[in-house]
Amino acid sequence: MRTLLVDDHALLREGMRSLLEREDVVEVVGEAGSHDAALAEVNACRPDVVVVDLKLSAGTEYEGLRLIKDISQRHPEVAALVLTTFLDDDLVVRAVRAGARGYVVKDVDTTELVRAIQAVSTGGSAFDPRSAAVVLRTVSGEAETTETLSDREREVLRLLADGMSNKRIGETLYISESTVKFHIRNIIRKLGVSKRTDAVYIASKRGLI
């Protein structure tokens, strides 16, 4: 499995490379420490799997999420596997929505990491027990809420997707701006997200808009 390592700490990359190169099934074909460098390496090396840390020093707080999204959009044949110190429910969900096929923490042993790389390289997924529970809970929650959105909430969602402001939505639907805000709060709660942009994303993925 051709593997690219992306971490902003060179010493950690060297350590991972050293461990993985002892495994017959893994070939480390490149390394990168930033979003742009990683994309360049993907183009040059054509890996099967990119092992990504979420926090890259040259970018925003979790630049690894943007990298995963770009890889999934530009190179859908390449699997992204998160390897990070951050085990946070919101980050797990955001990584999966960005396109990650697996999420493991850095205290994983080499055998488990190799298994994760193998799993995502063949189209499967790889999550440690807590991350898997987060994904399952989120998917179950989304399924449960599919029918709970009212017709009015769906209308508001469609207008949100069009980029309308609360005021403009109110004018279009002949309701007050405070009522629009009320509907948006309900939508966000029912879809299990924290922002209106995430609500639009989830709704579009589920065919609600």
Helices and strands as residue ranges (DSSP letters): E 2-6, H 10-20, E 27-32, H 35-45, E 49-52, H 63-74, E 79-84, H 89-98, E 102-105, H 110-121, E 126-127, H 129-145, H 151-161, H 166-173, H 177-191, H 196-205
